[in-house]
Amino acid sequence: MSDCEHPPQDPAQIRRTALYLTLAQVPEGKVVSYGQLAELAGLGRAARWVGRTLSQLPGDSKLPWHRVLGAGGRISLAAGTPSGDEQRARLRTEGISIQNNRVDIQRHGWRPVEHSG
């Protein structure tokens, strides 16, 4: 399919695509904050938008949404909720320890290498 056959994307779709492509790169055993993910995706200060957008992912999404945390490594989803429990289980499966509802960002934070040039 050539580029000409795609209908022009609306800005919201372009933003979501940038977000999903960036999220897909977060490796197993690493976490990223909503705000950091927004910046890495070139979306500026859009942490709340990132959170809202990820909350609307389909249940069978292959994207590693569970690796996205609140500021300072805080887990935003409440324990005891289906998504909150799933997030904690997935993180533990990847070897990430959770203490006081937080993940150690120093140990587990994703710092992609900046490509200059």
N, CA, C and O atoms as a MOPAC input file, in Angstrom:
PM7 MOZYME 1SCF
protein

 N      0.84500 1    -1.18700 1     0.00000 1
 C      0.00000 1     0.00000 1     0.00000 1
 C      0.88300 1     1.24000 1     0.00000 1
 O      1.74700 1     1.37800 1     0.86600 1
 N      0.68700 1     2.12900 1    -0.93700 1
 C      1.54100 1     3.31700 1    -0.99200 1
 C      1.01500 1     4.38800 1    -0.04300 1
 O     -0.12700 1     4.33200 1     0.41400 1
 N      1.86300 1     5.35100 1     0.23800 1
 C      1.48600 1     6.42200 1     1.16600 1
 C      0.28400 1     7.20700 1     0.65800 1
 O     -0.49000 1     7.75100 1     1.44700 1
 N      0.13200 1     7.26100 1    -0.65100 1
 C     -0.95000 1     8.05800 1    -1.23300 1
 C     -2.32700 1     7.50200 1    -0.88300 1
 O     -3.31700 1     8.23300 1    -0.88900 1
 N     -2.38600 1     6.21500 1    -0.58200 1
 C     -3.69100 1     5.59500 1    -0.35600 1
 C     -4.20500 1     5.79400 1     1.06600 1
 O     -5.36900 1     5.51100 1     1.35200 1
 N     -3.33100 1     6.28700 1     1.96600 1
 C     -3.77400 1     6.49400 1     3.34400 1
 C     -4.50400 1     7.82400 1     3.44000 1
 O     -4.02500 1     8.82800 1     2.91400 1
 N     -5.65600 1     7.84900 1     4.10300 1
 C     -6.29500 1     9.14500 1     4.32400 1
 C     -5.41300 1     9.96900 1     5.26100 1
 O     -4.69900 1     9.40000 1     6.08600 1
 N     -5.45000 1    11.28500 1     5.15000 1
 C     -4.61800 1    12.09500 1     6.04200 1
 C     -5.02000 1    11.83900 1     7.49800 1
 O     -6.20600 1    11.76500 1     7.82200 1
 N     -4.02800 1    11.70600 1     8.35600 1
 C     -4.31900 1    11.42400 1     9.75900 1
 C     -4.65200 1    12.71700 1    10.48500 1
 O     -4.07300 1    13.76900 1    10.21500 1
 N     -5.59100 1    12.61600 1    11.40400 1
 C     -5.89700 1    13.79300 1    12.20100 1
 C     -4.83100 1    13.92300 1    13.28900 1
 O     -4.18800 1    12.93600 1    13.64400 1
 N     -4.63900 1    15.13700 1    13.82100 1
 C     -3.58100 1    15.35900 1    14.81100 1
 C     -3.68100 1    14.42700 1    16.01800 1
 O     -2.65600 1    13.99000 1    16.54200 1
 N     -4.89000 1    14.12000 1    16.46300 1
 C     -5.04900 1    13.23700 1    17.62500 1
 C     -4.50700 1    11.84800 1    17.31500 1
 O     -3.86800 1    11.22300 1    18.16000 1
 N     -4.76300 1    11.36700 1    16.10000 1
 C     -4.27800 1    10.04800 1    15.69900 1
 C     -2.75200 1    10.04400 1    15.60700 1
 O     -2.10700 1     9.06700 1    15.98600 1
 N     -2.18500 1    11.12100 1    15.11200 1
 C     -0.72600 1    11.23200 1    15.00600 1
 C     -0.10800 1    11.20300 1    16.40300 1
 O      0.91100 1    10.54900 1    16.62600 1
 N     -0.73100 1    11.91500 1    17.33700 1
 C     -0.22500 1    11.92900 1    18.71400 1
 C     -0.28900 1    10.53100 1    19.33100 1
 O      0.65900 1    10.08400 1    19.97700 1
 N     -1.41400 1     9.84800 1    19.12700 1
 C     -1.54600 1     8.49300 1    19.67500 1
 C     -0.50300 1     7.56200 1    19.07600 1
 O      0.10300 1     6.76300 1    19.79000 1
 N     -0.29100 1     7.66200 1    17.76200 1
 C      0.68900 1     6.80800 1    17.09600 1
 C      2.08000 1     7.04900 1    17.67200 1
 O      2.80700 1     6.09400 1    17.94400 1
 N      2.45900 1     8.31100 1    17.86100 1
 C      3.76800 1     8.63500 1    18.44300 1
 C      3.88600 1     8.04000 1    19.84400 1
 O      4.93100 1     7.50500 1    20.21600 1
 N      2.81400 1     8.14000 1    20.60600 1
 C      2.80400 1     7.59100 1    21.96400 1
 C      2.98500 1     6.07600 1    21.93400 1
 O      3.81200 1     5.53500 1    22.66800 1
 N      2.21900 1     5.39500 1    21.09400 1
 C      2.26400 1     3.93400 1    21.04400 1
 C      3.62700 1     3.43800 1    20.56400 1
 O      4.15500 1     2.45900 1    21.09200 1
 N      4.19500 1     4.11500 1    19.56400 1
 C      5.50100 1     3.70700 1    19.05100 1
 C      6.57200 1     3.84700 1    20.12600 1
 O      7.45800 1     3.00100 1    20.24000 1
 N      6.48600 1     4.91900 1    20.91400 1
 C      7.46600 1     5.13700 1    21.98100 1
 C      7.27000 1     4.11600 1    23.09000 1
 O      8.23600 1     3.53700 1    23.58600 1
 N      6.01700 1     3.89600 1    23.48000 1
 C      5.72100 1     2.93600 1    24.54400 1
 C      6.21400 1     1.54500 1    24.16800 1
 O      6.71100 1     0.80800 1    25.01900 1
 N      6.07600 1     1.18900 1    22.90000 1
 C      6.47500 1    -0.14700 1    22.44200 1
 C      7.97200 1    -0.38400 1    22.62500 1
 O      8.42100 1    -1.53000 1    22.63500 1
 N      8.74400 1     0.68900 1    22.76900 1
 C     10.19900 1     0.54700 1    22.90100 1
 C     10.65300 1     0.35400 1    24.34800 1
 O     11.81500 1     0.02200 1    24.58200 1
 N      9.76100 1     0.55600 1    25.32400 1
 C     10.16600 1     0.41200 1    26.72700 1
 C     10.46200 1    -1.06100 1    26.98300 1
 O      9.57300 1    -1.90300 1    26.85200 1
 N     11.69900 1    -1.38000 1    27.34500 1
 C     12.07300 1    -2.79900 1    27.45400 1
 C     11.53600 1    -3.45800 1    28.71600 1
 O     11.18200 1    -2.79400 1    29.69100 1
 N     11.48700 1    -4.76800 1    28.66700 1
 C     11.05900 1    -5.55100 1    29.82200 1
 C     11.96000 1    -5.23800 1    31.01400 1
 O     13.17500 1    -5.10800 1    30.86600 1
 N     11.35600 1    -5.12000 1    32.19300 1
 C     12.12300 1    -4.84300 1    33.39700 1
 C     12.43500 1    -3.37400 1    33.60500 1
 O     13.13300 1    -3.01500 1    34.55400 1
 N     11.92000 1    -2.51000 1    32.71700 1
 C     12.12900 1    -1.06500 1    32.85100 1
 C     10.78300 1    -0.36800 1    32.94200 1
 O      9.77400 1    -0.88100 1    32.45900 1
 N     10.77400 1     0.80400 1    33.56300 1
 C      9.54200 1     1.58600 1    33.67900 1
 C      9.82200 1     3.02200 1    33.25700 1
 O     10.97100 1     3.46200 1    33.21000 1
 N      8.75600 1     3.73400 1    32.95500 1
 C      8.83700 1     5.11500 1    32.51900 1
 C      7.64300 1     5.85200 1    33.12800 1
 O      6.58900 1     5.25000 1    33.33600 1
 N      7.79500 1     7.12800 1    33.41100 1
 C      6.66100 1     7.88800 1    33.95900 1
 C      5.79200 1     8.40800 1    32.81200 1
 O      6.23700 1     8.48900 1    31.66700 1
 N      4.54500 1     8.75900 1    33.14100 1
 C      3.64300 1     9.33100 1    32.13000 1
 C      4.28400 1    10.54400 1    31.47000 1
 O      4.26300 1    10.68500 1    30.24800 1
 N      4.85700 1    11.42100 1    32.30000 1
 C      5.46200 1    12.64600 1    31.77500 1
 C      6.67300 1    12.36700 1    30.90000 1
 O      6.84800 1    12.98900 1    29.85200 1
 N      7.51200 1    11.42400 1    31.33800 1
 C      8.70000 1    11.07500 1    30.55800 1
 C      8.29300 1    10.48000 1    29.21400 1
 O      8.88700 1    10.79300 1    28.18200 1
 N      7.27700 1     9.61900 1    29.23400 1
 C      6.80800 1     8.99800 1    28.00100 1
 C      6.30100 1    10.06900 1    27.02800 1
 O      6.57600 1    10.00600 1    25.83000 1
 N      5.56700 1    11.04000 1    27.54800 1
 C      5.06600 1    12.13200 1    26.70900 1
 C      6.22900 1    12.88800 1    26.07300 1
 O      6.20000 1    13.18200 1    24.87800 1
 N      7.25200 1    13.20400 1    26.86700 1
 C      8.40200 1    13.93700 1    26.32700 1
 C      9.14800 1    13.11600 1    25.28600 1
 O      9.51500 1    13.63200 1    24.23000 1
 N      9.37500 1    11.83200 1    25.58200 1
 C     10.09100 1    10.97400 1    24.63800 1
 C      9.33900 1    10.84800 1    23.31300 1
 O      9.94800 1    10.70200 1    22.25400 1
 N      8.02200 1    10.90500 1    23.38600 1
 C      7.19800 1    10.78500 1    22.17500 1
 C      7.06600 1    12.11700 1    21.44800 1
 O      6.39800 1    12.21000 1    20.41800 1
 N      7.71300 1    13.15300 1    21.99600 1
 C      7.65600 1    14.46400 1    21.35100 1
 C      6.35200 1    15.19800 1    21.59000 1
 O      5.95500 1    16.04400 1    20.78900 1
 N      5.67800 1    14.87700 1    22.69900 1
 C      4.36600 1    15.45800 1    22.96600 1
 C      4.41100 1    16.53100 1    24.04600 1
 O      3.37300 1    17.05400 1    24.45100 1
 N      5.61900 1    16.85900 1    24.51500 1
 C      5.73600 1    17.90400 1    25.52100 1
 C      5.20000 1    17.46900 1    26.87000 1
 O      5.32500 1    16.30700 1    27.25700 1
 N      4.60400 1    18.41000 1    27.58000 1
 C      4.09900 1    18.13400 1    28.92500 1
 C      2.66100 1    17.64400 1    28.83900 1
 O      1.71100 1    18.40900 1    29.00500 1
 N      2.52700 1    16.34500 1    28.57500 1
 C      1.18600 1    15.79900 1    28.33400 1
 C      0.94000 1    14.56200 1    29.18300 1
 O      0.31200 1    13.60500 1    28.73000 1
 N      1.43900 1    14.58400 1    30.42200 1
 C      1.33900 1    13.38800 1    31.27000 1
 C     -0.10900 1    12.94600 1    31.46400 1
 O     -0.40900 1    11.75500 1    31.37000 1
 N     -1.00100 1    13.88400 1    31.73200 1
 C     -2.40200 1    13.51200 1    31.96300 1
 C     -3.02600 1    12.91900 1    30.70700 1
 O     -3.78800 1    11.95500 1    30.77500 1
 N     -2.69200 1    13.50900 1    29.55100 1
 C     -3.21500 1    12.98500 1    28.28600 1
 C     -2.72200 1    11.56400 1    28.05800 1
 O     -3.47900 1    10.70400 1    27.60700 1
 N     -1.44400 1    11.31400 1    28.37100 1
 C     -0.88600 1     9.97000 1    28.22700 1
 C     -1.67400 1     8.99200 1    29.09500 1
 O     -2.05400 1     7.91400 1    28.63900 1
 N     -1.91500 1     9.37600 1    30.35100 1
 C     -2.67100 1     8.50600 1    31.25400 1
 C     -4.05700 1     8.20100 1    30.73700 1
 O     -4.50500 1     7.05400 1    30.77400 1
 N     -4.74500 1     9.23500 1    30.25000 1
 C     -6.09500 1     9.04100 1    29.71200 1
 C     -6.06600 1     8.13800 1    28.48700 1
 O     -6.89700 1     7.24100 1    28.34500 1
 N     -5.10500 1     8.38100 1    27.60700 1
 C     -5.02300 1     7.61400 1    26.36800 1
 C     -4.72700 1     6.14900 1    26.65500 1
 O     -5.32000 1     5.26300 1    26.03900 1
 N     -3.80800 1     5.88800 1    27.59000 1
 C     -3.47400 1     4.50200 1    27.91000 1
 C     -4.64100 1     3.79500 1    28.58800 1
 O     -4.80200 1     2.58300 1    28.45100 1
 N     -5.45100 1     4.54900 1    29.31500 1
 C     -6.59700 1     3.92600 1    29.99300 1
 C     -7.65000 1     3.46800 1    28.97900 1
 O     -8.54700 1     2.69500 1    29.31500 1
 N     -7.53500 1     3.94800 1    27.74700 1
 C     -8.51200 1     3.58500 1    26.71100 1
 C     -8.00100 1     2.48500 1    25.77900 1
 O     -8.66600 1     2.13800 1    24.80300 1
 N     -6.81600 1     1.93600 1    26.07900 1
 C     -6.30300 1     0.85400 1    25.23700 1
 C     -7.23700 1    -0.35500 1    25.32100 1
 O     -7.83100 1    -0.60100 1    26.37100 1
 N     -7.37300 1    -1.10900 1    24.23300 1
 C     -8.18600 1    -2.32800 1    24.30700 1
 C     -7.54600 1    -3.33200 1    25.26400 1
 O     -6.32700 1    -3.34400 1    25.43500 1
 N     -8.35600 1    -4.15700 1    25.87300 1
 C     -7.87300 1    -5.10400 1    26.86500 1
 C     -6.83100 1    -6.07500 1    26.33900 1
 O     -6.00100 1    -6.57100 1    27.09900 1
 N     -6.87100 1    -6.34900 1    25.03600 1
 C     -5.92400 1    -7.31100 1    24.47800 1
 C     -4.70900 1    -6.62100 1    23.85500 1
 O     -3.97200 1    -7.23800 1    23.08500 1
 N     -4.49900 1    -5.35700 1    24.18100 1
 C     -3.37700 1    -4.61900 1    23.61400 1
 C     -2.06100 1    -5.28800 1    23.98800 1
 O     -1.89100 1    -5.75700 1    25.11300 1
 N     -1.13300 1    -5.32700 1    23.03600 1
 C      0.17900 1    -5.91100 1    23.27600 1
 C      1.16000 1    -4.85300 1    23.80200 1
 O      2.29300 1    -5.17800 1    24.15800 1
 N      0.72900 1    -3.61200 1    23.84900 1
 C      1.61600 1    -2.55500 1    24.34000 1
 C      1.89100 1    -2.74200 1    25.82900 1
 O      0.99500 1    -3.14000 1    26.57400 1
 N      3.11700 1    -2.46100 1    26.27500 1
 C      3.47100 1    -2.66700 1    27.68200 1
 C      3.00700 1    -1.50900 1    28.57000 1
 O      3.82600 1    -0.83600 1    29.19700 1
 N      1.70700 1    -1.28400 1    28.61900 1
 C      1.14400 1    -0.16000 1    29.38400 1
 C      1.49900 1    -0.26500 1    30.86300 1
 O      1.56500 1     0.74600 1    31.56200 1
 N      1.72800 1    -1.48400 1    31.33600 1
 C      2.00900 1    -1.69200 1    32.75900 1
 C      3.35600 1    -1.09700 1    33.16600 1
 O      3.63500 1    -0.95700 1    34.35700 1
 N      4.19000 1    -0.74800 1    32.18900 1
 C      5.50800 1    -0.17800 1    32.49900 1
 C      5.45800 1     1.33400 1    32.65400 1
 O      6.49500 1     1.96500 1    32.86200 1
 N      4.27700 1     1.92500 1    32.55600 1
 C      4.14100 1     3.37600 1    32.69200 1
 C      3.59300 1     3.69200 1    34.08200 1
 O      2.54400 1     3.18800 1    34.48400 1
 N      4.32900 1     4.54100 1    34.80600 1
 C      3.99600 1     4.83700 1    36.19500 1
 C      3.83400 1     6.33300 1    36.39800 1
 O      4.18100 1     7.13900 1    35.53400 1
 N      3.30200 1     6.68200 1    37.55200 1
 C      3.20400 1     8.08300 1    37.91200 1
 C      4.57000 1     8.63800 1    38.28500 1
 O      5.56200 1     7.90800 1    38.31300 1
 N      4.61300 1     9.93300 1    38.57100 1
 C      5.87000 1    10.59500 1    38.92000 1
 C      6.52000 1     9.90200 1    40.10800 1
 O      5.84200 1     9.48000 1    41.04500 1
 N      7.83100 1     9.79300 1    40.05800 1
 C      8.57200 1     9.19400 1    41.15300 1
 C      8.38000 1     7.69400 1    41.29200 1
 O      8.70100 1     7.11600 1    42.33000 1
 N      7.85200 1     7.05800 1    40.23900 1
 C      7.68800 1     5.61000 1    40.27800 1
 C      6.42700 1     5.14800 1    40.98200 1
 O      6.27900 1     3.96400 1    41.28700 1
 N      5.51500 1     6.08000 1    41.24300 1
 C      4.28900 1     5.71700 1    41.95300 1
 C      3.32500 1     4.99300 1    41.01900 1
 O      3.11700 1     5.40600 1    39.87800 1
 N      2.74600 1     3.91800 1    41.51700 1
 C      1.75200 1     3.18500 1    40.73200 1
 C      0.41200 1     3.88800 1    40.89700 1
 O     -0.12400 1     3.98100 1    42.00100 1
 N     -0.12000 1     4.38100 1    39.78000 1
 C     -1.33900 1     5.19000 1    39.83300 1
 C     -2.59400 1     4.35100 1    39.98400 1
 O     -3.56400 1     4.78000 1    40.61000 1
 N     -2.57500 1     3.14400 1    39.40500 1
 C     -3.77500 1     2.30500 1    39.45400 1
 C     -3.91800 1     1.68800 1    40.84100 1
 O     -2.95500 1     1.16000 1    41.39600 1
 N     -5.10800 1     1.75800 1    41.38800 1
 C     -5.33000 1     1.29400 1    42.75800 1
 C     -5.18900 1    -0.22200 1    42.87200 1
 O     -5.63700 1    -0.97200 1    42.00400 1
 N     -4.55600 1    -0.65500 1    43.96200 1
 C     -4.48500 1    -2.08100 1    44.25000 1
 C     -5.89400 1    -2.57900 1    44.51000 1
 O     -6.71400 1    -1.85600 1    45.07600 1
 N     -6.18200 1    -3.81200 1    44.10200 1
 C     -7.51300 1    -4.35500 1    44.30700 1
 C     -8.42900 1    -4.13800 1    43.11800 1
 O     -9.51200 1    -4.72000 1    43.05500 1
 N     -8.00100 1    -3.29500 1    42.16100 1
 C     -8.76900 1    -3.14400 1    40.91800 1
 C     -8.17200 1    -4.12400 1    39.90300 1
 O     -6.99200 1    -4.46300 1    39.99800 1
 N     -8.96600 1    -4.57900 1    38.94100 1
 C     -8.43300 1    -5.53700 1    37.96700 1
 C     -7.17400 1    -5.01900 1    37.26300 1
 O     -6.18500 1    -5.74400 1    37.15000 1
 N     -7.20900 1    -3.76500 1    36.78800 1
 C     -6.04700 1    -3.24900 1    36.06500 1
 C     -4.88100 1    -2.99500 1    37.01000 1
 O     -3.72700 1    -3.21700 1    36.64400 1
 N     -5.17000 1    -2.53200 1    38.22000 1
 C     -4.10500 1    -2.29700 1    39.19300 1
 C     -3.40300 1    -3.58200 1    39.58800 1
 O     -2.17600 1    -3.62500 1    39.68100 1
 N     -4.18600 1    -4.63100 1    39.82200 1
 C     -3.60200 1    -5.91700 1    40.18700 1
 C     -2.81700 1    -6.51300 1    39.01500 1
 O     -1.76100 1    -7.11500 1    39.20600 1
 N     -3.34500 1    -6.33900 1    37.80800 1
 C     -2.64500 1    -6.86500 1    36.63800 1
 C     -1.31800 1    -6.14100 1    36.44100 1
 O     -0.30400 1    -6.76100 1    36.12000 1
 N     -1.33400 1    -4.81900 1    36.63700 1
 C     -0.10200 1    -4.05700 1    36.48500 1
 C      0.95800 1    -4.54100 1    37.47600 1
 O      2.10700 1    -4.76800 1    37.09600 1
 N      0.57800 1    -4.69800 1    38.72800 1
 C      1.53600 1    -5.15300 1    39.74600 1
 C      2.06600 1    -6.55400 1    39.43100 1
 O      3.25800 1    -6.82300 1    39.57800 1
 N      1.17100 1    -7.43700 1    38.99800 1
 C      1.58500 1    -8.80800 1    38.67300 1
 C      2.56400 1    -8.80600 1    37.50000 1
 O      3.57500 1    -9.50800 1    37.52900 1
 N      2.26400 1    -8.02300 1    36.48000 1
 C      3.14700 1    -7.97600 1    35.30600 1
 C      4.52000 1    -7.41400 1    35.67200 1
 O      5.54400 1    -7.92800 1    35.22100 1
 N      4.54100 1    -6.36600 1    36.48300 1
 C      5.81800 1    -5.77100 1    36.88500 1
 C      6.64600 1    -6.77100 1    37.68100 1
 O      7.84700 1    -6.91300 1    37.45200 1
 N      6.00500 1    -7.46000 1    38.61100 1
 C      6.74200 1    -8.44800 1    39.42100 1
 C      7.28200 1    -9.57700 1    38.55100 1
 O      8.38900 1   -10.06700 1    38.77600 1
 N      6.49600 1    -9.98800 1    37.55500 1
 C      6.93100 1   -11.03600 1    36.63200 1
 C      8.21200 1   -10.62000 1    35.91100 1
 O      9.04500 1   -11.46100 1    35.57500 1
 N      8.36100 1    -9.31800 1    35.67700 1
 C      9.54200 1    -8.80400 1    34.98200 1
 C     10.68700 1    -8.50700 1    35.94900 1
 O     11.70600 1    -7.94300 1    35.55100 1
 N     10.51800 1    -8.88700 1    37.22400 1
 C     11.59300 1    -8.70700 1    38.18200 1
 C     11.65200 1    -7.33400 1    38.81600 1
 O     12.66300 1    -6.95900 1    39.41100 1
 N     10.57500 1    -6.58600 1    38.68900 1
 C     10.52400 1    -5.24400 1    39.27100 1
 C      9.86900 1    -5.33400 1    40.63400 1
 O      8.74000 1    -5.80800 1    40.76000 1
 N     10.58300 1    -4.87600 1    41.65900 1
 C     10.01500 1    -4.93200 1    43.00600 1
 C      9.22600 1    -3.66100 1    43.28500 1
 O      9.58400 1    -2.56700 1    42.84800 1
 N      8.14700 1    -3.84200 1    44.02300 1
 C      7.25200 1    -2.73600 1    44.36200 1
 C      7.22900 1    -2.61200 1    45.87800 1
 O      6.94900 1    -3.58100 1    46.58400 1
 N      7.52600 1    -1.41300 1    46.37400 1
 C      7.46700 1    -1.17300 1    47.81400 1
 C      6.69400 1     0.11300 1    48.05900 1
 O      6.94000 1     1.13600 1    47.42200 1
 N      5.76200 1     0.04000 1    48.98900 1
 C      4.93100 1     1.20200 1    49.31100 1
 C      4.30100 1     1.80300 1    48.05300 1
 O      4.23800 1     3.02200 1    47.89200 1
 N      3.83900 1     0.92500 1    47.17300 1
 C      3.16000 1     1.36200 1    45.95500 1
 C      4.08100 1     2.10600 1    44.99600 1
 O      3.61200 1     2.84500 1    44.13100 1
 N      5.38900 1     1.91300 1    45.14700 1
 C      6.34900 1     2.58800 1    44.28500 1
 C      7.36200 1     1.60000 1    43.72000 1
 O      7.64200 1     0.55100 1    44.30200 1
 N      7.89900 1     1.97600 1    42.56600 1
 C      8.98500 1     1.24000 1    41.93800 1
 C     10.23000 1     2.11400 1    42.05100 1
 O     10.15000 1     3.33300 1    41.90200 1
 N     11.37500 1     1.49600 1    42.31200 1
 C     12.63200 1     2.23300 1    42.42000 1
 C     13.06200 1     2.70800 1    41.03000 1
 O     13.56100 1     1.92700 1    40.21900 1
 N     12.86000 1     4.00300 1    40.77300 1
 C     13.16400 1     4.57500 1    39.46100 1
 C     14.67200 1     4.53200 1    39.18600 1
 O     15.09500 1     4.36200 1    38.04300 1
 N     15.47100 1     4.68600 1    40.23500 1
 C     16.92800 1     4.62800 1    40.02900 1
 C     17.33500 1     3.27800 1    39.44900 1
 O     18.18500 1     3.20300 1    38.56100 1
 N     16.73000 1     2.22700 1    39.95300 1
 C     17.07000 1     0.87800 1    39.49100 1
 C     16.37400 1     0.49600 1    38.19700 1
 O     16.98100 1    -0.10300 1    37.30900 1
 N     15.09900 1     0.84500 1    38.09400 1
 C     14.27500 1     0.31400 1    36.99900 1
 C     13.86500 1     1.34500 1    35.94800 1
 O     13.22300 1     1.00100 1    34.95600 1
 N     14.23400 1     2.60300 1    36.16400 1
 C     13.82200 1     3.63600 1    35.20400 1
 C     14.48300 1     3.44100 1    33.85400 1
 O     15.66800 1     3.11900 1    33.77500 1
 N     13.71800 1     3.63600 1    32.79500 1
 C     14.22900 1     3.49500 1    31.43400 1
 C     14.85400 1     4.80200 1    31.01000 1
 O     14.19600 1     5.84200 1    31.00500 1
 N     16.13200 1     4.75100 1    30.65100 1
 C     16.81700 1     5.93500 1    30.14400 1
 C     17.35000 1     5.60300 1    28.76100 1
 O     18.47400 1     5.12000 1    28.61900 1
 N     16.53900 1     5.86400 1    27.74100 1
 C     16.99600 1     5.54800 1    26.38200 1
 C     18.21600 1     6.39400 1    26.03600 1
 O     18.32500 1     7.54300 1    26.46400 1
 N     19.11100 1     5.83300 1    25.27800 1
 C     20.30000 1     6.56600 1    24.86400 1
 C     19.88300 1     7.66900 1    23.90400 1
 O     19.14200 1     7.44100 1    22.94700 1
 N     20.37100 1     8.85700 1    24.18000 1
 C     20.06200 1     9.97800 1    23.29200 1
 C     20.93100 1     9.84400 1    22.04100 1
 O     22.15200 1     9.73100 1    22.14200 1
 N     20.31500 1     9.85500 1    20.88800 1
 C     21.07700 1     9.80700 1    19.64000 1
 C     21.29800 1    11.23400 1    19.16800 1
 O     20.34700 1    11.93800 1    18.83100 1
 N     22.54200 1    11.65300 1    19.14600 1
 C     22.81000 1    13.01900 1    18.68300 1
 C     23.18100 1    12.97400 1    17.20400 1
 O     23.82800 1    12.04200 1    16.72600 1
 N     22.74600 1    14.01900 1    16.50000 1
 C     23.06900 1    14.10000 1    15.07900 1
 C     22.03200 1    13.41200 1    14.27900 1
 O     22.12500 1    13.37000 1    13.05300 1

